[in-house]
Amino acid sequence: MQAFIKWTLDSIRDEGAMLSWLEESRFEWTATTAQALKQIIAGKSIVLVTDENRQWFGNYIIHAINKASTDRPMISLVRIESLLPNYSTVNGEMLDMLDDMLSLSYKDEYFFWYIGRGNDKASDLPKSHDRSFLWLMDEDYQNAFTMRSYDPLLDIKLLQLYRQFDKALNAVLFGEVTIDD
């Protein structure tokens, strides 16, 4: 069984020049992704949160992660808006109530996957949890994969990251890779 960091480097290089940008950030990528994969393997549910500009990408993930052609166990994934349709307008005490509801509903067996700008209020709840999987734009944050929202190739890079995540998920679920290192 191959170590995740080595598998990631090989996977990036297998894609050729298309993913050369990710090779530079592979240590940041592997650290955050390994944490998320460990939680998925442990049976935790994912609560997906995006900022407004990445709503399209959240929809893409929802439709892609459990598609029939992925010959693997289904992943428990829910959009925050399906739990609270007006999430984008919620703040303060209502966020605390939402957090409590999630803790009760999922018995603390969940984590947030946030994709968006770090200064967006949609990031407040995911950033308040240590176990969140954060893909942040325009903010350096501990245990987060960071990108720039003004990158003209951002949408392509997001799709490439999802593909890498999906490949890593398969590799871990099918015992090709170990993430314990």
TORPA-4810 file (N, C-alpha, C, O; in nm, 3 decimals):
<nodes>
NODE_1_0.085_-0.117_0.000_0.000_0.000_0.000_0.090_0.124_0.000_0.189_0.131_0.073_M
NODE_2_0.054_0.218_-0.081_0.135_0.338_-0.100_0.093_0.448_-0.003_-0.025_0.461_0.029_Q
NODE_3_0.188_0.528_0.044_0.159_0.642_0.130_0.087_0.749_0.048_0.115_0.766_-0.071_A
NODE_4_-0.003_0.821_0.112_-0.085_0.921_0.044_-0.003_1.031_-0.021_-0.034_1.074_-0.133_F
NODE_5_0.101_1.078_0.047_0.182_1.187_-0.009_0.251_1.142_-0.138_0.259_1.218_-0.234_I
NODE_6_0.300_1.020_-0.140_0.366_0.965_-0.260_0.263_0.942_-0.370_0.287_0.975_-0.486_K
NODE_7_0.149_0.886_-0.334_0.043_0.862_-0.431_-0.002_0.994_-0.495_-0.023_1.001_-0.616_W
NODE_8_-0.015_1.098_-0.415_-0.058_1.230_-0.464_0.042_1.284_-0.566_0.002_1.330_-0.673_T
NODE_9_0.169_1.277_-0.533_0.271_1.326_-0.626_0.265_1.248_-0.757_0.269_1.307_-0.865_L
NODE_10_0.257_1.115_-0.749_0.248_1.032_-0.870_0.122_1.066_-0.950_0.127_1.075_-1.073_D
NODE_11_0.011_1.084_-0.882_-0.116_1.115_-0.948_-0.110_1.250_-1.019_-0.159_1.264_-1.131_S
NODE_12_-0.050_1.348_-0.955_-0.034_1.480_-1.016_0.054_1.470_-1.140_0.021_1.526_-1.245_I
NODE_13_0.165_1.400_-1.127_0.258_1.389_-1.240_0.200_1.307_-1.354_0.233_1.330_-1.471_R
NODE_14_0.113_1.211_-1.323_0.047_1.133_-1.428_-0.040_1.220_-1.517_-0.062_1.189_-1.634_D
NODE_15_-0.090_1.329_-1.462_-0.175_1.421_-1.538_-0.095_1.512_-1.629_-0.152_1.579_-1.715_E
NODE_16_0.036_1.515_-1.611_0.123_1.598_-1.696_0.119_1.744_-1.656_0.093_1.777_-1.540_G
NODE_17_0.146_1.830_-1.751_0.156_1.973_-1.725_0.025_2.034_-1.675_0.026_2.141_-1.613_A
NODE_18_-0.085_1.967_-1.702_-0.216_2.020_-1.663_-0.225_2.047_-1.512_-0.293_2.141_-1.471_M
NODE_19_-0.157_1.966_-1.431_-0.166_1.983_-1.286_-0.036_2.031_-1.223_-0.018_2.019_-1.102_L
NODE_20_0.054_2.086_-1.302_0.183_2.131_-1.246_0.163_2.235_-1.137_0.244_2.243_-1.044_S
NODE_21_0.059_2.314_-1.146_0.031_2.414_-1.043_0.002_2.348_-0.907_0.035_2.406_-0.804_W
NODE_22_-0.056_2.231_-0.906_-0.089_2.163_-0.781_0.033_2.098_-0.718_0.040_2.083_-0.596_L
NODE_23_0.130_2.060_-0.800_0.251_1.998_-0.744_0.319_2.093_-0.646_0.373_2.049_-0.544_E
NODE_24_0.318_2.221_-0.676_0.379_2.321_-0.587_0.310_2.328_-0.451_0.373_2.362_-0.352_E
NODE_25_0.182_2.296_-0.447_0.103_2.305_-0.323_0.065_2.167_-0.269_-0.029_2.156_-0.190_S
NODE_26_0.135_2.064_-0.310_0.092_1.928_-0.275_0.096_1.898_-0.126_0.015_1.819_-0.077_R
NODE_27_0.187_1.959_-0.051_0.193_1.931_0.092_0.070_1.989_0.163_0.012_1.925_0.251_F
NODE_28_0.033_2.110_0.125_-0.088_2.172_0.178_-0.211_2.089_0.137_-0.301_2.066_0.218_E
NODE_29_-0.214_2.046_0.011_-0.324_1.966_-0.040_-0.336_1.833_0.034_-0.444_1.797_0.080_W
NODE_30_-0.226_1.762_0.047_-0.232_1.629_0.108_-0.269_1.637_0.255_-0.342_1.551_0.305_T
NODE_31_-0.222_1.736_0.326_-0.255_1.748_0.468_-0.405_1.768_0.488_-0.467_1.700_0.570_A
NODE_32_-0.463_1.860_0.414_-0.606_1.889_0.432_-0.693_1.776_0.377_-0.794_1.741_0.437_T
NODE_33_-0.653_1.720_0.265_-0.732_1.614_0.203_-0.726_1.485_0.284_-0.827_1.416_0.298_T
NODE_34_-0.610_1.453_0.338_-0.597_1.333_0.421_-0.690_1.340_0.542_-0.753_1.241_0.578_A
NODE_35_-0.698_1.457_0.604_-0.788_1.475_0.718_-0.933_1.450_0.677_-1.007_1.382_0.748_Q
NODE_36_-0.974_1.502_0.563_-1.110_1.482_0.515_-1.135_1.335_0.481_-1.240_1.281_0.515_A
NODE_37_-1.040_1.272_0.416_-1.056_1.131_0.380_-1.067_1.042_0.504_-1.146_0.948_0.506_L
NODE_38_-0.988_1.071_0.605_-0.997_0.995_0.731_-1.138_1.005_0.790_-1.192_0.906_0.840_K
NODE_39_-1.195_1.123_0.783_-1.330_1.142_0.837_-1.434_1.067_0.755_-1.528_1.011_0.811_Q
NODE_40_-1.418_1.066_0.624_-1.510_0.992_0.538_-1.500_0.843_0.567_-1.602_0.775_0.580_I
NODE_41_-1.379_0.792_0.578_-1.357_0.650_0.608_-1.418_0.615_0.744_-1.467_0.504_0.763_I
NODE_42_-1.414_0.709_0.837_-1.471_0.686_0.970_-1.624_0.692_0.968_-1.688_0.668_1.071_A
NODE_43_-1.683_0.724_0.853_-1.828_0.724_0.840_-1.895_0.858_0.867_-2.017_0.864_0.881_G
NODE_44_-1.818_0.963_0.873_-1.877_1.095_0.897_-1.944_1.148_0.771_-1.902_1.117_0.659_K
NODE_45_-2.047_1.226_0.791_-2.118_1.293_0.681_-2.049_1.425_0.649_-1.985_1.485_0.734_S
NODE_46_-2.065_1.467_0.525_-2.009_1.595_0.480_-2.124_1.694_0.467_-2.226_1.665_0.405_I
NODE_47_-2.106_1.811_0.525_-2.199_1.923_0.506_-2.125_2.022_0.416_-2.029_2.087_0.458_V
NODE_48_-2.172_2.032_0.293_-2.107_2.114_0.192_-2.159_2.257_0.198_-2.279_2.283_0.194_L
NODE_49_-2.063_2.351_0.206_-2.095_2.493_0.212_-2.009_2.564_0.108_-1.889_2.539_0.098_V
NODE_50_-2.071_2.652_0.030_-1.995_2.732_-0.066_-2.037_2.879_-0.052_-2.145_2.910_-0.002_T
NODE_51_-1.949_2.967_-0.098_-1.992_3.105_-0.108_-2.080_3.118_-0.232_-2.094_3.022_-0.308_D
NODE_52_-2.138_3.233_-0.252_-2.233_3.251_-0.362_-2.170_3.226_-0.499_-2.234_3.168_-0.587_E
NODE_53_-2.045_3.269_-0.518_-1.979_3.253_-0.647_-1.942_3.109_-0.679_-1.915_3.076_-0.794_N
NODE_54_-1.941_3.022_-0.578_-1.907_2.881_-0.601_-2.029_2.789_-0.588_-2.013_2.668_-0.574_R
NODE_55_-2.149_2.845_-0.592_-2.270_2.763_-0.585_-2.271_2.659_-0.698_-2.308_2.544_-0.676_Q
NODE_56_-2.232_2.700_-0.817_-2.229_2.608_-0.931_-2.141_2.487_-0.900_-2.174_2.374_-0.937_W
NODE_57_-2.029_2.511_-0.832_-1.936_2.404_-0.802_-1.992_2.310_-0.695_-1.971_2.189_-0.700_F
NODE_58_-2.063_2.367_-0.599_-2.131_2.285_-0.498_-2.232_2.193_-0.564_-2.242_2.075_-0.529_G
NODE_59_-2.307_2.246_-0.659_-2.403_2.163_-0.734_-2.331_2.053_-0.812_-2.378_1.940_-0.817_N
NODE_60_-2.219_2.088_-0.871_-2.141_1.988_-0.944_-2.099_1.874_-0.850_-2.115_1.757_-0.885_Y
NODE_61_-2.047_1.907_-0.734_-2.002_1.805_-0.638_-2.118_1.717_-0.595_-2.105_1.595_-0.591_I
NODE_62_-2.231_1.778_-0.563_-2.349_1.702_-0.519_-2.389_1.599_-0.625_-2.424_1.486_-0.591_I
NODE_63_-2.384_1.639_-0.750_-2.426_1.549_-0.857_-2.317_1.448_-0.896_-2.349_1.341_-0.949_H
NODE_64_-2.192_1.481_-0.872_-2.082_1.395_-0.917_-2.038_1.291_-0.815_-1.997_1.181_-0.853_A
NODE_65_-2.044_1.323_-0.688_-1.979_1.237_-0.589_-2.040_1.097_-0.578_-1.969_1.000_-0.554_I
NODE_66_-2.170_1.087_-0.595_-2.236_0.956_-0.583_-2.300_0.910_-0.714_-2.396_0.833_-0.712_N
NODE_67_-2.249_0.957_-0.826_-2.308_0.916_-0.953_-2.293_0.765_-0.971_-2.202_0.703_-0.916_K
NODE_68_-2.384_0.708_-1.046_-2.392_0.563_-1.061_-2.264_0.501_-1.117_-2.231_0.387_-1.085_A
NODE_69_-2.193_0.575_-1.199_-2.073_0.519_-1.262_-1.955_0.508_-1.165_-1.855_0.444_-1.197_S
NODE_70_-1.964_0.570_-1.048_-1.858_0.552_-0.949_-1.887_0.424_-0.874_-1.979_0.416_-0.793_T
NODE_71_-1.809_0.327_-0.901_-1.828_0.194_-0.846_-1.768_0.187_-0.705_-1.669_0.117_-0.682_D
NODE_72_-1.830_0.260_-0.613_-1.782_0.262_-0.475_-1.900_0.286_-0.383_-2.009_0.320_-0.428_R
NODE_73_-1.879_0.269_-0.253_-1.988_0.298_-0.159_-2.031_0.445_-0.169_-1.950_0.532_-0.203_P
NODE_74_-2.155_0.471_-0.139_-2.205_0.609_-0.144_-2.146_0.690_-0.028_-2.119_0.637_0.080_M
NODE_75_-2.126_0.816_-0.053_-2.072_0.908_0.045_-2.186_0.994_0.097_-2.264_1.049_0.018_I
NODE_76_-2.196_1.007_0.228_-2.300_1.090_0.288_-2.262_1.237_0.273_-2.166_1.285_0.335_S
NODE_77_-2.336_1.308_0.190_-2.306_1.447_0.158_-2.436_1.525_0.147_-2.530_1.479_0.082_L
NODE_78_-2.442_1.641_0.210_-2.561_1.724_0.207_-2.518_1.870_0.194_-2.421_1.913_0.257_V
NODE_79_-2.592_1.946_0.114_-2.568_2.091_0.104_-2.630_2.159_0.224_-2.739_2.121_0.269_R
NODE_80_-2.564_2.258_0.276_-2.615_2.332_0.392_-2.751_2.394_0.360_-2.837_2.405_0.448_I
NODE_81_-2.772_2.436_0.235_-2.899_2.498_0.197_-3.015_2.400_0.200_-3.131_2.441_0.210_E
NODE_82_-2.987_2.271_0.191_-3.096_2.174_0.202_-3.141_2.158_0.347_-3.251_2.111_0.373_S
NODE_83_-3.056_2.197_0.440_-3.091_2.194_0.582_-3.148_2.327_0.628_-3.237_2.331_0.714_L
NODE_84_-3.097_2.433_0.572_-3.142_2.568_0.606_-3.137_2.653_0.479_-3.033_2.711_0.448_L
NODE_85_-3.250_2.660_0.407_-3.250_2.729_0.276_-3.199_2.873_0.279_-3.144_2.920_0.180_P
NODE_86_-3.216_2.942_0.387_-3.171_3.082_0.394_-3.036_3.094_0.465_-3.010_3.195_0.530_N
NODE_87_-2.951_2.994_0.453_-2.821_2.993_0.520_-2.740_3.119_0.491_-2.674_3.171_0.581_Y
NODE_88_-2.746_3.168_0.370_-2.664_3.284_0.332_-2.702_3.410_0.409_-2.624_3.505_0.413_S
NODE_89_-2.820_3.413_0.470_-2.863_3.532_0.545_-2.853_3.511_0.697_-2.883_3.602_0.774_T
NODE_90_-2.811_3.394_0.738_-2.808_3.360_0.881_-2.680_3.413_0.945_-2.573_3.409_0.885_V
NODE_91_-2.694_3.461_1.068_-2.576_3.501_1.146_-2.608_3.495_1.295_-2.721_3.469_1.334_N
NODE_92_-2.507_3.518_1.376_-2.524_3.526_1.520_-2.585_3.404_1.584_-2.538_3.291_1.565_G
NODE_93_-2.691_3.427_1.660_-2.754_3.321_1.738_-2.811_3.211_1.649_-2.811_3.094_1.687_E
NODE_94_-2.858_3.247_1.531_-2.914_3.147_1.439_-2.805_3.050_1.393_-2.831_2.931_1.374_M
NODE_95_-2.681_3.100_1.375_-2.570_3.011_1.339_-2.543_2.912_1.452_-2.516_2.795_1.427_L
NODE_96_-2.549_2.960_1.576_-2.531_2.871_1.691_-2.640_2.766_1.696_-2.613_2.650_1.727_D
NODE_97_-2.762_2.805_1.667_-2.873_2.709_1.666_-2.855_2.606_1.554_-2.882_2.487_1.573_M
NODE_98_-2.808_2.650_1.439_-2.782_2.559_1.328_-2.672_2.460_1.367_-2.682_2.340_1.342_L
NODE_99_-2.568_2.511_1.429_-2.458_2.426_1.473_-2.509_2.321_1.573_-2.472_2.204_1.564_D
NODE_100_-2.592_2.362_1.666_-2.651_2.269_1.764_-2.739_2.165_1.694_-2.734_2.047_1.728_D
NODE_101_-2.818_2.209_1.597_-2.904_2.117_1.523_-2.821_2.012_1.448_-2.856_1.894_1.447_M
NODE_102_-2.712_2.055_1.386_-2.624_1.961_1.316_-2.561_1.861_1.413_-2.553_1.742_1.384_L
NODE_103_-2.517_1.911_1.527_-2.457_1.823_1.628_-2.555_1.719_1.676_-2.519_1.602_1.695_S
NODE_104_-2.680_1.759_1.697_-2.782_1.664_1.741_-2.822_1.568_1.630_-2.834_1.448_1.653_L
NODE_105_-2.842_1.620_1.512_-2.887_1.538_1.399_-2.783_1.436_1.356_-2.816_1.320_1.328_S
NODE_106_-2.659_1.479_1.352_-2.552_1.391_1.305_-2.467_1.335_1.418_-2.366_1.269_1.394_Y
NODE_107_-2.507_1.362_1.542_-2.436_1.313_1.660_-2.286_1.343_1.652_-2.202_1.259_1.685_K
NODE_108_-2.255_1.461_1.607_-2.117_1.508_1.588_-2.036_1.422_1.491_-1.913_1.427_1.493_D
NODE_109_-2.102_1.345_1.409_-2.036_1.261_1.309_-2.046_1.327_1.171_-2.096_1.266_1.076_E
NODE_110_-2.000_1.450_1.162_-2.003_1.526_1.037_-1.887_1.623_1.036_-1.827_1.652_1.139_Y
NODE_111_-1.859_1.673_0.919_-1.762_1.781_0.907_-1.804_1.870_0.790_-1.878_1.827_0.701_F
NODE_112_-1.756_1.992_0.791_-1.788_2.087_0.685_-1.683_2.078_0.574_-1.564_2.061_0.600_F
NODE_113_-1.731_2.091_0.452_-1.644_2.111_0.337_-1.684_2.246_0.282_-1.792_2.262_0.225_W
NODE_114_-1.595_2.344_0.300_-1.624_2.480_0.255_-1.537_2.515_0.136_-1.417_2.489_0.135_Y
NODE_115_-1.600_2.575_0.035_-1.530_2.621_-0.083_-1.574_2.764_-0.110_-1.690_2.790_-0.140_I
NODE_116_-1.480_2.856_-0.098_-1.514_2.995_-0.125_-1.415_3.092_-0.062_-1.311_3.054_-0.007_G
NODE_117_-1.452_3.217_-0.071_-1.367_3.324_-0.015_-1.364_3.314_0.137_-1.465_3.286_0.202_R
NODE_118_-1.248_3.337_0.191_-1.230_3.328_0.335_-1.302_3.435_0.413_-1.336_3.415_0.530_G
NODE_119_-1.326_3.550_0.351_-1.393_3.659_0.422_-1.544_3.660_0.401_-1.612_3.752_0.447_N
NODE_120_-1.597_3.560_0.332_-1.741_3.550_0.312_-1.805_3.496_0.439_-1.749_3.409_0.505_D
NODE_121_-1.922_3.549_0.475_-1.985_3.505_0.600_-2.029_3.359_0.595_-2.052_3.298_0.699_K
NODE_122_-2.041_3.302_0.476_-2.072_3.159_0.465_-1.960_3.073_0.522_-1.983_2.957_0.557_A
NODE_123_-1.840_3.129_0.533_-1.725_3.054_0.586_-1.721_3.053_0.739_-1.645_2.976_0.797_S
NODE_124_-1.801_3.138_0.804_-1.791_3.151_0.949_-1.811_3.019_1.023_-1.729_2.984_1.109_D
NODE_125_-1.915_2.948_0.994_-1.943_2.822_1.063_-1.838_2.716_1.031_-1.786_2.654_1.123_L
NODE_126_-1.806_2.691_0.904_-1.701_2.592_0.877_-1.566_2.627_0.940_-1.497_2.539_0.990_P
NODE_127_-1.529_2.755_0.939_-1.401_2.794_0.997_-1.400_2.782_1.149_-1.293_2.781_1.210_K
NODE_128_-1.517_2.771_1.211_-1.522_2.759_1.357_-1.502_2.614_1.403_-1.499_2.587_1.523_S
NODE_129_-1.488_2.521_1.309_-1.468_2.379_1.340_-1.330_2.334_1.292_-1.293_2.355_1.177_H
NODE_130_-1.254_2.273_1.383_-1.119_2.226_1.349_-1.120_2.119_1.241_-1.025_2.109_1.164_D
NODE_131_-1.225_2.041_1.235_-1.226_1.926_1.144_-1.277_1.960_1.004_-1.298_1.870_0.923_R
NODE_132_-1.299_2.087_0.973_-1.350_2.126_0.842_-1.246_2.108_0.732_-1.126_2.121_0.755_S
NODE_133_-1.295_2.078_0.613_-1.216_2.067_0.491_-1.236_2.199_0.418_-1.343_2.223_0.362_F
NODE_134_-1.135_2.284_0.419_-1.149_2.420_0.369_-1.069_2.442_0.241_-0.948_2.420_0.236_L
NODE_135_-1.139_2.487_0.137_-1.075_2.534_0.016_-1.103_2.684_0.012_-1.206_2.728_-0.039_W
NODE_136_-1.011_2.762_0.067_-1.032_2.906_0.084_-0.966_2.987_-0.026_-0.858_2.954_-0.075_L
NODE_137_-1.034_3.094_-0.064_-0.980_3.188_-0.160_-0.944_3.317_-0.087_-1.018_3.368_-0.004_M
NODE_138_-0.828_3.367_-0.122_-0.783_3.500_-0.078_-0.760_3.510_0.072_-0.764_3.620_0.128_D
NODE_139_-0.735_3.399_0.138_-0.705_3.404_0.281_-0.618_3.284_0.317_-0.650_3.170_0.284_E
NODE_140_-0.508_3.312_0.383_-0.426_3.204_0.436_-0.482_3.168_0.573_-0.501_3.254_0.659_D
NODE_141_-0.507_3.041_0.590_-0.573_2.994_0.711_-0.515_2.857_0.745_-0.492_2.775_0.657_Y
NODE_142_-0.493_2.834_0.871_-0.435_2.708_0.914_-0.523_2.590_0.872_-0.645_2.595_0.885_Q
NODE_143_-0.459_2.486_0.823_-0.528_2.363_0.780_-0.630_2.388_0.669_-0.738_2.328_0.667_N
NODE_144_-0.595_2.475_0.577_-0.684_2.504_0.463_-0.601_2.500_0.335_-0.481_2.530_0.336_A
NODE_145_-0.665_2.462_0.226_-0.602_2.470_0.095_-0.641_2.606_0.039_-0.759_2.637_0.028_F
NODE_146_-0.542_2.685_0.004_-0.571_2.823_-0.037_-0.549_2.844_-0.187_-0.460_2.785_-0.248_T
NODE_147_-0.633_2.928_-0.241_-0.628_2.966_-0.381_-0.659_3.115_-0.391_-0.683_3.181_-0.289_M
NODE_148_-0.657_3.167_-0.511_-0.687_3.308_-0.533_-0.812_3.321_-0.618_-0.821_3.259_-0.724_R
NODE_149_-0.907_3.400_-0.573_-1.034_3.415_-0.645_-1.015_3.489_-0.778_-1.098_3.476_-0.868_S
NODE_150_-0.910_3.565_-0.791_-0.886_3.642_-0.913_-0.805_3.562_-1.016_-0.772_3.615_-1.123_Y
NODE_151_-0.772_3.438_-0.986_-0.701_3.352_-1.080_-0.792_3.328_-1.201_-0.903_3.277_-1.184_D
NODE_152_-0.748_3.362_-1.321_-0.834_3.342_-1.439_-0.865_3.195_-1.467_-0.958_3.164_-1.541_P
NODE_153_-0.788_3.105_-1.409_-0.809_2.962_-1.429_-0.874_2.895_-1.308_-0.872_2.773_-1.295_L
NODE_154_-0.932_2.975_-1.220_-0.986_2.920_-1.095_-1.089_2.810_-1.118_-1.082_2.705_-1.054_L
NODE_155_-1.184_2.832_-1.205_-1.289_2.731_-1.227_-1.230_2.599_-1.275_-1.272_2.492_-1.231_D
NODE_156_-1.134_2.607_-1.364_-1.067_2.486_-1.413_-0.993_2.418_-1.300_-0.997_2.296_-1.286_I
NODE_157_-0.924_2.497_-1.219_-0.850_2.441_-1.106_-0.942_2.375_-1.004_-0.908_2.271_-0.948_K
NODE_158_-1.059_2.434_-0.980_-1.154_2.371_-0.889_-1.198_2.235_-0.941_-1.205_2.138_-0.866_L
NODE_159_-1.226_2.227_-1.070_-1.265_2.099_-1.129_-1.150_1.998_-1.123_-1.172_1.880_-1.099_L
NODE_160_-1.028_2.044_-1.144_-0.912_1.957_-1.133_-0.894_1.908_-0.989_-0.861_1.792_-0.967_Q
NODE_161_-0.915_1.997_-0.893_-0.905_1.957_-0.752_-1.010_1.854_-0.716_-0.981_1.757_-0.645_L
NODE_162_-1.130_1.874_-0.765_-1.234_1.776_-0.737_-1.196_1.640_-0.796_-1.214_1.536_-0.732_Y
NODE_163_-1.144_1.642_-0.916_-1.101_1.516_-0.979_-0.994_1.447_-0.896_-0.998_1.326_-0.877_R
NODE_164_-0.897_1.524_-0.846_-0.793_1.467_-0.760_-0.853_1.413_-0.631_-0.815_1.305_-0.584_Q
NODE_165_-0.946_1.487_-0.574_-1.012_1.441_-0.452_-1.088_1.310_-0.478_-1.079_1.217_-0.399_F
NODE_166_-1.160_1.305_-0.587_-1.237_1.186_-0.622_-1.145_1.065_-0.644_-1.175_0.955_-0.598_D
NODE_167_-1.034_1.086_-0.713_-0.937_0.978_-0.733_-0.878_0.933_-0.600_-0.860_0.814_-0.577_K
NODE_168_-0.847_1.028_-0.512_-0.792_0.995_-0.381_-0.894_0.918_-0.297_-0.859_0.823_-0.227_A
NODE_169_-1.018_0.959_-0.304_-1.125_0.890_-0.231_-1.134_0.745_-0.277_-1.143_0.654_-0.194_L
NODE_170_-1.133_0.723_-0.406_-1.134_0.586_-0.458_-1.013_0.507_-0.411_-1.026_0.393_-0.367_N
NODE_171_-0.896_0.567_-0.419_-0.773_0.498_-0.380_-0.776_0.458_-0.233_-0.732_0.349_-0.197_A
NODE_172_-0.827_0.544_-0.149_-0.835_0.514_-0.006_-0.943_0.409_0.021_-0.920_0.314_0.096_V
NODE_173_-1.060_0.426_-0.038_-1.168_0.331_-0.015_-1.132_0.190_-0.062_-1.176_0.092_-0.002_L
NODE_174_-1.054_0.179_-0.169_-1.020_0.049_-0.223_-0.884_-0.003_-0.175_-0.831_-0.099_-0.229_F
NODE_175_-0.829_0.063_-0.073_-0.709_0.012_-0.008_-0.581_0.024_-0.087_-0.485_-0.048_-0.059_G
NODE_176_-0.577_0.113_-0.184_-0.456_0.133_-0.262_-0.360_0.229_-0.194_-0.240_0.230_-0.223_E
NODE_177_-0.413_0.309_-0.103_-0.336_0.416_-0.039_-0.363_0.414_0.111_-0.475_0.385_0.155_V
NODE_178_-0.261_0.444_0.187_-0.278_0.459_0.331_-0.267_0.607_0.366_-0.181_0.679_0.314_T
NODE_179_-0.354_0.652_0.454_-0.350_0.793_0.495_-0.310_0.809_0.640_-0.324_0.917_0.697_I
NODE_180_-0.260_0.703_0.699_-0.222_0.708_0.841_-0.084_0.767_0.864_-0.050_0.798_0.978_D
NODE_181_-0.005_0.783_0.760_0.131_0.834_0.775_0.135_0.978_0.812_0.243_1.035_0.829_D
</nodes>
